[in-house]
């Protein structure tokens, strides 16, 4: 299998663009050195090389099976989880007091990028466990932390989140799973949850489910939802977790992709014997769960990006080796065929993939870096609050735009392969199946688009977008100090102005109280916002690359790397940023065509 990511590009983003080494000057991260960050990434590469890459295709063909009520997964999953537990990577980003290593989140994300590019399905087992443990550590009692989270960090136990129900997909206000108080302070849980990733398997000794449910008599809507720890096995009188907790695997959903991770239908309390333990306070379950959901949203954006990275490098390798036809200006049939990478349309598809992968990765790592700066500067400090506002605004964008772009990017890669890409002889058909879920996981594109326009833009009088736009203007001014980048700084400045104009137009509709019209094309607004945001990331990368070319006088591979950065930045501006024109026309068009009324014909 071809290489699936560029370590040089990852180092470029971390060390030269974000300048992650600056974190170690803060007390929270002072125990680290730059070399230690490199070692963390080396560990990811070792796990990827020994376990993940060799099992990627085989685990897709030999998908999980539900046998006599027990779910069996590919045996390499157990090797992977053990390797992650042994290396301390499951809880590495947690504080020391929680059993972690206080590793910067951005380094942990880069570690996951390497592993995910090798096997996007396996990483879900540890990613979900990390998120579950973090939530318990953040809001659970000391007993819950000691009993459950400590064993999840080591990989002895695993975790998952149980939100969706048959009648309540994204509409969590309609959750009906119940929790009945018991004399000992625990709760009897009764209900069903569907599409639960890694909800059952034979990898760890216990599976810790975080379940949203309503305590008897709780109010309707999201304000009546509480959060519970519901283990697959609960403790007996001696403290051994050997009692079946009435969490039944009702079925496995047969998915289009990511087949190595079972998506379960779980039934709780079918025998009235499923016990749960309240996390935090009653009726605050959704508030707590948002922590894990937001972490997972960045993870989904990263997931789409590392799958797209794998597809890009596979198609790049193929394009360099596949002879087909001749250059368009060459009519001499006696000459040998050229490699398809020399055809303009193939080069366009490859550049499109590269532009999406490296632009989206830059955005995601920036978001993770902001998380670290919140830790470093203090959540209540002025600087910490500023980073939090930026992170809250861009989390929904960093999930959605890379998810949609990842689908397009992998599809371009499949097209590079032509007919071979549609076969199982090459991995693109599997990647195309795997990446498709990313625009659905953790909230669909439509839902996140509503959130961006309906809440993110308007929250606190639009303070967050003002902060973001100020960041972009700062980058534009810096780019204008380089003559070669001035045209691209001007392009971004123009499109930023267009975005602001469209935003004000839509807010004007909102002020009239017509939310249906205001939000009817929120999906297109998300695309517009995402394009401009990634263009900003590309201009940042372009500045660093241009500075390196001027000050370092690089040669050989380094020269080629920096020149490729500039070239790909130009491609993004000329092929992607220009799409905002048509989006702005639609978003300011007074003709409404998607809202049902009696005068419109039925679809």
VEXDREN-2710 file (C-alpha; in Angstrom, 1 decimal):
% VEXDREN-2710
k/r/px/py/pz
1/UNK/0.0/0.0/0.0
2/UNK/1.2/3.5/-0.8
3/UNK/2.3/5.9/1.9
4/UNK/-0.9/7.5/3.3
5/UNK/0.3/10.8/4.6
6/UNK/3.3/13.2/4.5
7/UNK/5.3/13.4/7.7
8/UNK/7.0/16.4/6.1
9/UNK/3.7/18.2/5.7
10/UNK/2.6/17.3/9.2
11/UNK/5.9/18.7/10.6
12/UNK/5.4/21.8/8.5
13/UNK/2.0/22.5/9.9
14/UNK/3.0/21.7/13.5
15/UNK/6.4/23.3/13.6
16/UNK/6.4/26.1/11.0
17/UNK/2.8/27.2/10.7
18/UNK/1.3/26.6/14.2
19/UNK/4.7/26.7/15.9
20/UNK/3.6/24.1/18.5
21/UNK/7.0/24.3/20.3
22/UNK/5.8/27.6/21.8
23/UNK/3.4/25.6/24.1
24/UNK/6.3/24.3/26.2
25/UNK/7.0/27.8/27.6
26/UNK/3.7/27.5/29.5
27/UNK/3.8/25.7/32.9
28/UNK/1.1/23.3/31.8
29/UNK/3.3/21.8/29.1
30/UNK/6.7/22.6/30.5
31/UNK/7.7/18.9/30.9
32/UNK/7.8/18.5/27.1
33/UNK/10.5/19.1/24.6
34/UNK/10.2/19.3/20.8
35/UNK/12.0/15.9/20.5
36/UNK/9.3/14.3/22.7
37/UNK/6.6/15.5/20.4
38/UNK/8.5/13.8/17.5
39/UNK/8.6/10.6/19.6
40/UNK/4.8/10.6/20.0
41/UNK/4.4/10.8/16.3
42/UNK/7.0/8.1/15.8
43/UNK/4.9/5.9/18.2
44/UNK/1.9/6.4/16.0
45/UNK/3.8/5.4/12.9
46/UNK/5.1/2.2/14.6
47/UNK/1.6/1.2/15.6
48/UNK/0.3/2.0/12.1
49/UNK/3.0/0.1/10.4
50/UNK/2.9/-3.1/12.6
51/UNK/-0.9/-3.4/13.2
52/UNK/-3.1/-1.0/11.3
53/UNK/-1.9/-1.0/7.6
54/UNK/-1.7/-4.9/7.4
55/UNK/-5.3/-5.3/8.7
56/UNK/-7.0/-2.5/6.8
57/UNK/-8.4/-4.5/3.9
58/UNK/-8.7/-7.8/5.7
59/UNK/-10.9/-6.3/8.5
60/UNK/-13.2/-4.8/5.9
61/UNK/-13.7/-8.2/4.3
62/UNK/-14.1/-10.1/7.6
63/UNK/-16.5/-7.8/9.3
64/UNK/-17.9/-8.2/12.9
65/UNK/-20.4/-10.9/13.6
66/UNK/-23.1/-11.3/16.3
67/UNK/-22.9/-14.9/17.5
68/UNK/-25.2/-16.1/20.3
69/UNK/-25.6/-12.5/21.6
70/UNK/-21.8/-11.7/21.5
71/UNK/-20.1/-9.6/18.9
72/UNK/-16.8/-10.8/17.5
73/UNK/-14.5/-8.3/15.7
74/UNK/-11.3/-8.7/13.8
75/UNK/-8.6/-10.0/16.1
76/UNK/-6.2/-7.2/15.1
77/UNK/-8.4/-4.8/17.0
78/UNK/-7.3/-6.3/20.3
79/UNK/-3.6/-5.9/19.3
80/UNK/-4.3/-2.3/18.4
81/UNK/-6.1/-1.4/21.6
82/UNK/-3.3/-3.2/23.7
83/UNK/-0.6/-1.3/21.8
84/UNK/-2.4/2.0/22.5
85/UNK/-2.9/1.1/26.2
86/UNK/0.7/0.0/26.6
87/UNK/2.0/3.2/25.0
88/UNK/-0.2/5.4/27.2
89/UNK/-1.8/7.1/24.2
90/UNK/-5.5/6.5/25.1
91/UNK/-5.4/9.1/27.9
92/UNK/-2.2/10.9/27.0
93/UNK/-3.9/14.3/26.6
94/UNK/-5.5/14.1/30.1
95/UNK/-4.0/16.0/33.0
96/UNK/-1.5/14.3/35.3
97/UNK/-4.1/14.1/38.1
98/UNK/-6.4/12.1/35.9
99/UNK/-3.7/9.6/34.9
100/UNK/-2.8/11.3/31.7
101/UNK/0.5/12.8/30.4
102/UNK/-0.7/16.4/29.7
103/UNK/0.3/15.9/26.1
104/UNK/-0.8/18.8/23.9
105/UNK/-4.1/18.0/22.2
106/UNK/-2.7/19.1/18.9
107/UNK/0.1/16.5/19.1
108/UNK/-2.5/13.9/20.1
109/UNK/-4.5/14.8/17.1
110/UNK/-1.5/14.5/14.8
111/UNK/-0.9/11.1/16.3
112/UNK/-4.4/10.1/15.5
113/UNK/-4.0/11.5/11.9
114/UNK/-1.2/9.1/11.3
115/UNK/-3.1/6.1/12.8
116/UNK/-6.3/7.0/11.1
117/UNK/-4.7/7.3/7.7
118/UNK/-3.5/3.7/8.1
119/UNK/-6.9/2.3/9.4
120/UNK/-9.7/4.7/9.9
121/UNK/-12.1/2.2/11.4
122/UNK/-9.8/0.8/14.2
123/UNK/-9.1/4.2/15.6
124/UNK/-12.7/4.6/16.6
125/UNK/-12.3/2.0/19.3
126/UNK/-9.7/4.1/21.2
127/UNK/-11.2/7.5/20.2
128/UNK/-14.5/6.7/21.7
129/UNK/-12.8/5.3/24.8
130/UNK/-10.8/8.5/25.2
131/UNK/-13.9/10.7/24.9
132/UNK/-16.0/8.6/27.3
133/UNK/-13.2/8.6/29.9
134/UNK/-12.7/12.3/29.5
135/UNK/-16.4/13.0/30.1
136/UNK/-16.5/10.8/33.3
137/UNK/-13.3/12.6/34.5
138/UNK/-14.9/16.0/33.8
139/UNK/-18.3/15.5/35.4
140/UNK/-18.4/12.2/37.3
141/UNK/-18.0/11.6/41.0
142/UNK/-14.7/10.4/42.4
143/UNK/-16.1/6.9/42.6
144/UNK/-17.1/6.9/39.0
145/UNK/-13.6/8.2/38.0
146/UNK/-11.8/5.7/40.1
147/UNK/-14.0/2.7/39.1
148/UNK/-14.4/3.3/35.4
149/UNK/-12.1/6.0/33.9
150/UNK/-8.9/4.7/35.3
151/UNK/-9.4/1.3/33.6
152/UNK/-10.3/2.9/30.3
153/UNK/-7.1/4.9/30.1
154/UNK/-5.1/1.7/30.2
155/UNK/-7.1/-0.1/27.6
156/UNK/-8.4/-2.7/30.1
157/UNK/-12.0/-1.4/29.4
158/UNK/-13.4/0.6/26.5
159/UNK/-16.2/3.1/26.2
160/UNK/-18.8/4.4/23.9
161/UNK/-21.6/7.0/23.7
162/UNK/-25.3/6.0/23.4
163/UNK/-27.5/8.9/22.2
164/UNK/-29.5/7.9/19.1
165/UNK/-32.8/6.1/19.5
166/UNK/-35.0/4.6/16.8
167/UNK/-37.5/7.5/17.0
168/UNK/-34.9/10.1/17.9
169/UNK/-32.0/10.5/15.6
170/UNK/-30.6/14.1/15.7
171/UNK/-33.6/15.2/17.6
172/UNK/-32.4/14.4/21.1
173/UNK/-35.3/16.2/22.7
174/UNK/-37.3/13.1/21.8
175/UNK/-35.2/10.6/23.8
176/UNK/-37.5/8.3/25.7
177/UNK/-35.0/5.9/27.4
178/UNK/-36.0/5.9/31.1
179/UNK/-34.0/5.9/34.4
180/UNK/-35.8/4.8/37.5
181/UNK/-34.2/5.7/40.9
182/UNK/-33.2/2.9/43.2
183/UNK/-32.7/2.9/47.0
184/UNK/-29.0/2.6/46.7
185/UNK/-28.7/5.7/44.5
186/UNK/-28.3/3.8/41.2
187/UNK/-31.0/3.8/38.4
188/UNK/-32.7/1.1/36.5
189/UNK/-32.2/1.9/32.8
190/UNK/-34.8/0.9/30.2
191/UNK/-34.8/1.7/26.4
192/UNK/-33.1/1.2/23.1
193/UNK/-30.1/2.9/21.4
194/UNK/-29.2/2.5/17.7
195/UNK/-26.1/3.1/15.6
196/UNK/-23.8/2.7/18.6
197/UNK/-20.2/2.5/17.2
198/UNK/-18.1/-0.1/19.1
199/UNK/-21.2/-0.7/21.3
200/UNK/-20.3/-4.4/21.6
201/UNK/-17.1/-6.4/20.9
202/UNK/-14.8/-9.0/22.3
203/UNK/-11.7/-6.7/22.7
204/UNK/-11.9/-5.5/26.3
205/UNK/-13.1/-7.0/29.5
206/UNK/-15.9/-4.4/29.9
207/UNK/-17.6/-1.8/27.8
208/UNK/-18.7/1.4/29.5
209/UNK/-21.7/3.0/27.9
210/UNK/-22.6/6.6/28.4
211/UNK/-26.4/6.7/28.1
212/UNK/-28.8/9.6/27.7
213/UNK/-32.0/8.9/29.5
214/UNK/-34.9/10.6/31.4
215/UNK/-35.3/10.1/35.1
216/UNK/-38.9/9.3/36.0
217/UNK/-41.0/12.5/36.0
218/UNK/-38.4/14.6/34.2
219/UNK/-39.6/17.4/32.0
220/UNK/-40.0/17.0/28.3
221/UNK/-37.4/18.2/25.8
222/UNK/-33.6/18.5/26.3
223/UNK/-33.9/20.0/29.8
224/UNK/-35.2/16.6/31.1
225/UNK/-32.2/14.5/29.9
226/UNK/-29.7/13.0/32.3
227/UNK/-26.5/11.1/31.7
228/UNK/-25.6/7.7/33.0
229/UNK/-22.7/5.3/33.1
230/UNK/-24.1/1.9/32.1
231/UNK/-21.4/-0.8/32.0
232/UNK/-21.8/-4.0/30.1
233/UNK/-20.9/-5.8/33.3
234/UNK/-21.5/-4.5/36.8
235/UNK/-19.7/-5.3/40.1
236/UNK/-20.7/-8.2/42.3
237/UNK/-20.4/-8.1/46.1
238/UNK/-16.6/-8.6/45.9
239/UNK/-16.1/-5.8/43.5
240/UNK/-15.6/-8.0/40.5
241/UNK/-17.3/-6.8/37.3
242/UNK/-18.8/-10.2/36.4
243/UNK/-22.6/-9.6/36.6
244/UNK/-24.4/-9.3/33.2
245/UNK/-25.9/-5.8/33.3
246/UNK/-28.8/-6.5/30.9
247/UNK/-27.2/-4.6/28.0
248/UNK/-28.3/-6.8/25.1
249/UNK/-26.8/-6.6/21.6
250/UNK/-30.0/-6.8/19.5
251/UNK/-28.3/-6.5/16.2
252/UNK/-25.5/-5.2/14.0
253/UNK/-26.2/-2.7/11.3
254/UNK/-24.6/-3.8/8.0
255/UNK/-22.9/-0.6/7.0
256/UNK/-21.6/0.7/3.6
257/UNK/-18.2/1.4/5.1
258/UNK/-16.1/1.4/8.2
259/UNK/-17.1/-2.2/8.6
260/UNK/-14.4/-3.2/11.1
261/UNK/-16.2/-1.1/13.7
262/UNK/-19.6/-2.6/14.6
263/UNK/-22.6/-0.3/14.7
264/UNK/-24.9/-1.8/17.3
265/UNK/-28.5/-1.8/18.2
266/UNK/-28.5/-2.1/22.0
267/UNK/-31.4/-2.8/24.3
268/UNK/-31.1/-1.8/28.0
269/UNK/-33.3/-3.4/30.7
270/UNK/-35.1/-6.0/28.7
271/UNK/-35.1/-8.1/31.9
272/UNK/-35.5/-5.0/34.1
273/UNK/-32.0/-5.5/35.4
274/UNK/-29.8/-2.8/33.7
275/UNK/-28.2/-0.6/36.3
276/UNK/-26.9/2.9/35.6
277/UNK/-25.0/5.5/37.6
278/UNK/-25.8/9.1/37.3
279/UNK/-23.1/11.4/36.0
280/UNK/-23.1/14.8/37.6
281/UNK/-26.5/16.4/38.3
282/UNK/-29.9/15.3/37.1
283/UNK/-31.2/16.9/33.9
284/UNK/-27.8/18.2/32.7
285/UNK/-27.0/15.1/30.6
286/UNK/-27.0/16.9/27.3
287/UNK/-24.9/19.7/28.6
288/UNK/-22.3/17.2/29.7
289/UNK/-22.5/15.2/26.5
290/UNK/-21.8/18.2/24.4
291/UNK/-18.2/18.0/25.6
292/UNK/-17.8/14.6/24.1
293/UNK/-19.8/15.5/21.0
294/UNK/-17.7/18.5/20.3
295/UNK/-14.5/16.4/20.7
296/UNK/-16.0/13.8/18.4
297/UNK/-17.0/16.5/15.8
298/UNK/-13.4/17.6/15.5
299/UNK/-12.5/13.9/15.3
300/UNK/-14.9/13.3/12.5
301/UNK/-13.5/16.2/10.5
302/UNK/-10.0/14.7/11.1
303/UNK/-11.4/11.3/10.1
304/UNK/-12.5/12.6/6.7
305/UNK/-9.2/14.3/6.3
306/UNK/-7.0/11.3/7.0
307/UNK/-9.1/9.1/4.8
308/UNK/-8.8/11.7/2.0
309/UNK/-5.0/11.7/2.7
310/UNK/-4.8/8.0/2.2
311/UNK/-6.8/8.3/-1.0
312/UNK/-4.6/11.1/-2.3
313/UNK/-1.3/9.3/-1.8
314/UNK/-2.7/6.1/-3.4
315/UNK/-4.0/8.0/-6.4
316/UNK/-0.7/10.0/-6.7
317/UNK/1.3/6.8/-6.7
318/UNK/-1.0/5.3/-9.3
319/UNK/-0.8/8.4/-11.5
320/UNK/3.0/8.2/-11.5
321/UNK/3.0/4.6/-12.6
322/UNK/0.1/4.2/-15.0
323/UNK/0.9/4.9/-18.7
324/UNK/-2.0/6.0/-20.8
325/UNK/-2.1/8.0/-24.0
326/UNK/0.2/10.8/-24.9
327/UNK/0.6/14.5/-24.1
328/UNK/-2.2/16.5/-25.8
329/UNK/0.3/18.3/-28.0
330/UNK/2.0/15.1/-29.0
331/UNK/0.5/13.3/-32.0
332/UNK/3.4/10.9/-32.6
333/UNK/1.9/7.4/-32.0
334/UNK/5.3/5.8/-32.3
335/UNK/6.4/7.4/-29.0
336/UNK/5.7/5.6/-25.7
337/UNK/2.6/6.5/-23.7
338/UNK/3.0/9.1/-21.0
339/UNK/2.1/8.6/-17.4
340/UNK/-1.4/9.9/-16.6
341/UNK/0.0/12.4/-14.0
342/UNK/1.1/14.4/-17.1
343/UNK/-2.5/14.9/-18.3
344/UNK/-3.9/18.2/-17.2
345/UNK/-7.2/16.8/-15.9
346/UNK/-5.5/14.2/-13.8
347/UNK/-3.1/16.9/-12.5
348/UNK/-6.2/19.0/-11.6
349/UNK/-7.8/16.1/-9.7
350/UNK/-4.6/15.4/-7.8
351/UNK/-4.1/19.1/-6.9
352/UNK/-7.7/19.2/-5.8
353/UNK/-7.1/16.3/-3.4
354/UNK/-3.9/17.8/-2.1
355/UNK/-5.5/21.3/-1.6
356/UNK/-8.4/19.8/0.3
357/UNK/-6.3/17.5/2.5
358/UNK/-3.6/20.0/3.5
359/UNK/-6.0/22.9/3.8
360/UNK/-8.5/21.0/6.0
361/UNK/-5.7/19.5/8.1
362/UNK/-4.3/23.0/8.7
363/UNK/-7.8/24.1/10.0
364/UNK/-8.2/21.1/12.2
365/UNK/-4.8/21.4/13.8
366/UNK/-5.4/25.1/14.4
367/UNK/-8.6/24.2/16.3
368/UNK/-6.7/21.6/18.4
369/UNK/-4.0/24.2/19.1
370/UNK/-6.6/26.6/20.4
371/UNK/-7.7/23.9/22.8
372/UNK/-4.2/23.7/24.1
373/UNK/-4.0/27.5/24.4
374/UNK/-7.1/27.4/26.6
375/UNK/-5.3/25.0/28.9
376/UNK/-2.1/26.9/28.7
377/UNK/-3.4/30.4/29.4
378/UNK/-6.3/29.4/31.6
379/UNK/-10.0/29.0/30.6
380/UNK/-11.1/32.1/32.6
381/UNK/-8.3/34.4/31.3
382/UNK/-9.1/36.9/28.6
383/UNK/-6.8/35.0/26.2
384/UNK/-8.4/31.7/27.1
385/UNK/-12.0/33.0/26.6
386/UNK/-10.9/34.4/23.2
387/UNK/-9.6/31.0/22.0
388/UNK/-12.8/29.4/23.4
389/UNK/-15.0/31.6/21.3
390/UNK/-13.0/30.9/18.2
391/UNK/-13.1/27.2/18.9
392/UNK/-16.8/27.1/19.6
393/UNK/-17.5/28.9/16.3
394/UNK/-15.1/26.8/14.1
395/UNK/-15.8/23.3/15.6
396/UNK/-18.9/23.0/13.5
397/UNK/-17.1/24.2/10.4
398/UNK/-14.0/22.0/11.1
399/UNK/-16.3/19.0/11.3
400/UNK/-18.5/19.8/8.3
401/UNK/-16.3/21.3/5.6
402/UNK/-13.6/18.6/5.8
403/UNK/-16.3/15.9/5.9
404/UNK/-17.8/17.2/2.7
405/UNK/-14.5/18.0/1.1
406/UNK/-13.2/14.5/2.1
407/UNK/-16.0/12.8/0.2
408/UNK/-15.2/14.9/-2.9
409/UNK/-11.5/14.4/-2.5
410/UNK/-11.7/10.6/-2.2
411/UNK/-14.1/10.6/-5.2
412/UNK/-11.5/12.5/-7.2
413/UNK/-8.9/9.9/-6.3
414/UNK/-11.2/7.1/-7.4
415/UNK/-11.6/8.9/-10.7
416/UNK/-7.8/9.0/-11.1
417/UNK/-7.8/5.2/-11.0
418/UNK/-10.6/5.0/-13.6
419/UNK/-12.2/1.6/-13.8
420/UNK/-9.6/0.1/-11.5
421/UNK/-10.7/2.4/-8.7
422/UNK/-14.1/0.8/-8.8
423/UNK/-12.7/-2.7/-8.0
424/UNK/-11.4/-4.3/-4.9
425/UNK/-8.0/-4.6/-6.5
426/UNK/-7.2/-1.1/-5.2
427/UNK/-8.1/0.5/-1.8
428/UNK/-10.0/3.5/-3.2
429/UNK/-13.4/1.7/-3.4
430/UNK/-13.0/0.9/0.4
431/UNK/-12.0/4.5/1.2
432/UNK/-14.9/5.8/-0.8
433/UNK/-17.2/3.7/1.4
434/UNK/-15.4/4.6/4.6
435/UNK/-15.4/8.4/4.1
436/UNK/-19.1/8.7/3.1
437/UNK/-20.3/8.5/6.7
438/UNK/-18.3/11.5/7.8
439/UNK/-20.9/14.0/6.7
440/UNK/-23.5/12.1/8.8
441/UNK/-21.5/11.2/12.0
442/UNK/-22.0/13.5/15.0
443/UNK/-24.7/15.7/13.3
444/UNK/-25.4/15.9/9.6
445/UNK/-24.1/18.7/7.4
446/UNK/-27.6/20.2/7.4
447/UNK/-27.7/20.3/11.2
448/UNK/-24.3/21.8/11.6
449/UNK/-25.1/24.4/9.0
450/UNK/-28.2/25.5/10.9
451/UNK/-26.0/25.7/14.0
452/UNK/-23.4/27.9/12.3
453/UNK/-25.8/30.4/10.8
454/UNK/-28.5/30.2/13.5
455/UNK/-26.3/30.3/16.6
456/UNK/-22.6/30.6/15.9
457/UNK/-22.8/33.8/13.8
458/UNK/-25.4/35.5/16.1
459/UNK/-24.1/34.4/19.6
460/UNK/-23.2/37.4/21.8
461/UNK/-23.9/39.8/19.0
462/UNK/-21.6/38.1/16.6
463/UNK/-18.5/38.4/18.7
464/UNK/-17.0/35.1/17.6
465/UNK/-17.1/35.8/13.8
466/UNK/-15.7/39.3/14.5
467/UNK/-12.7/37.7/16.2
468/UNK/-12.2/35.2/13.4
469/UNK/-12.5/37.9/10.7
470/UNK/-9.9/39.9/12.6
471/UNK/-7.5/36.9/12.5
472/UNK/-8.1/36.6/8.8
473/UNK/-7.4/40.3/8.3
474/UNK/-4.1/40.0/10.2
475/UNK/-3.0/37.2/7.9
476/UNK/-4.0/39.2/4.8
477/UNK/-1.8/42.1/6.0
478/UNK/1.1/39.8/6.7
479/UNK/0.8/38.3/3.2
480/UNK/0.8/41.8/1.6
481/UNK/4.5/42.1/2.7
482/UNK/5.4/39.5/0.1
483/UNK/4.9/40.8/-3.5
484/UNK/4.1/37.3/-4.9
485/UNK/1.3/36.9/-2.3
486/UNK/-0.3/40.3/-2.7
487/UNK/-2.8/39.0/-5.4
488/UNK/-3.9/36.2/-3.1
489/UNK/-4.2/38.5/-0.1
490/UNK/-6.4/40.7/-2.2
491/UNK/-8.5/37.8/-3.3
492/UNK/-9.1/36.6/0.2
493/UNK/-9.8/40.2/1.4
494/UNK/-12.4/40.5/-1.4
495/UNK/-14.1/37.2/-0.5
496/UNK/-14.1/37.9/3.2
497/UNK/-15.9/41.2/2.3
498/UNK/-18.4/39.2/0.2
499/UNK/-18.9/36.7/3.1
500/UNK/-19.6/39.6/5.5
501/UNK/-22.0/41.2/3.0
502/UNK/-23.9/37.9/2.6
503/UNK/-24.0/37.4/6.4
504/UNK/-25.5/40.8/6.9
505/UNK/-28.1/40.2/4.3
506/UNK/-29.2/36.9/5.9
507/UNK/-29.2/38.5/9.4
508/UNK/-31.5/41.2/8.0
509/UNK/-34.0/38.4/7.1
510/UNK/-33.6/37.0/10.6
511/UNK/-34.5/40.3/12.1
512/UNK/-37.9/40.1/10.4
513/UNK/-38.6/36.9/12.3
514/UNK/-38.7/34.6/9.2
515/UNK/-36.3/31.9/10.4
516/UNK/-37.4/29.4/7.8
517/UNK/-36.3/31.7/5.0
518/UNK/-33.2/32.9/7.0
519/UNK/-32.0/29.3/7.4
520/UNK/-33.3/27.7/4.2
521/UNK/-29.9/27.7/2.5
522/UNK/-27.8/27.3/5.7
523/UNK/-26.0/24.4/4.0
524/UNK/-24.8/26.7/1.2
525/UNK/-23.7/29.3/3.8
526/UNK/-21.6/26.6/5.5
527/UNK/-19.9/25.8/2.2
528/UNK/-19.2/29.5/1.6
529/UNK/-17.9/30.0/5.2
530/UNK/-15.8/26.8/4.9
531/UNK/-14.2/27.8/1.6
532/UNK/-13.2/31.2/2.9
533/UNK/-11.8/29.7/6.2
534/UNK/-9.7/27.1/4.4
535/UNK/-8.5/29.8/2.0
536/UNK/-7.3/31.7/5.1
537/UNK/-5.4/28.6/6.2
538/UNK/-3.8/28.3/2.8
539/UNK/-2.7/31.9/2.8
540/UNK/-1.1/31.2/6.2
541/UNK/0.7/28.2/4.8
542/UNK/1.7/30.3/1.7
543/UNK/3.3/33.0/4.0
544/UNK/5.4/30.4/5.8
545/UNK/6.5/28.7/2.6
546/UNK/7.4/32.0/0.9
547/UNK/9.3/33.1/3.9
548/UNK/11.3/29.9/3.9
549/UNK/12.1/30.2/0.2
550/UNK/13.4/33.7/0.8
551/UNK/15.3/33.2/4.1
552/UNK/16.4/29.6/4.0
553/UNK/17.5/29.2/0.4
554/UNK/16.4/25.6/0.4
555/UNK/17.5/23.1/-2.2
556/UNK/16.5/19.6/-3.4
557/UNK/13.5/18.1/-1.7
558/UNK/13.0/21.1/0.6
559/UNK/12.9/23.5/-2.3
560/UNK/10.4/21.3/-4.0
561/UNK/8.3/21.1/-0.9
562/UNK/8.0/24.8/-0.4
563/UNK/7.3/25.5/-4.1
564/UNK/4.6/22.8/-4.0
565/UNK/3.0/24.6/-1.1
566/UNK/2.9/27.9/-3.0
567/UNK/1.6/26.1/-6.1
568/UNK/-1.2/24.3/-4.2
569/UNK/-2.2/27.5/-2.4
570/UNK/-2.6/29.2/-5.8
571/UNK/-4.7/26.2/-7.0
572/UNK/-7.0/26.5/-4.1
573/UNK/-7.6/30.2/-4.7
574/UNK/-8.1/29.8/-8.4
575/UNK/-10.3/26.6/-8.4
576/UNK/-12.1/26.6/-5.0
577/UNK/-12.3/30.2/-3.6
578/UNK/-13.9/31.4/-6.9
579/UNK/-16.9/29.1/-6.0
580/UNK/-18.1/31.7/-3.5
581/UNK/-19.4/33.9/-6.3
582/UNK/-22.1/31.5/-7.3
583/UNK/-22.9/30.8/-3.6
584/UNK/-23.3/34.5/-2.8
585/UNK/-25.6/34.9/-5.7
586/UNK/-27.9/32.1/-4.4
587/UNK/-27.7/33.2/-0.8
588/UNK/-28.9/36.8/-1.7
589/UNK/-31.5/35.6/-4.2
590/UNK/-35.0/36.7/-3.1
591/UNK/-36.6/33.7/-4.9
592/UNK/-37.3/31.0/-2.3
593/UNK/-37.8/27.5/-3.8
594/UNK/-37.4/25.0/-1.0
595/UNK/-40.1/26.1/1.5
596/UNK/-43.3/24.3/1.1
597/UNK/-46.6/26.2/0.7
598/UNK/-49.9/25.7/-1.0
599/UNK/-48.9/27.6/-4.1
600/UNK/-45.9/25.4/-4.9
601/UNK/-46.3/22.1/-6.8
602/UNK/-45.6/18.9/-4.9
603/UNK/-42.2/17.3/-5.4
END
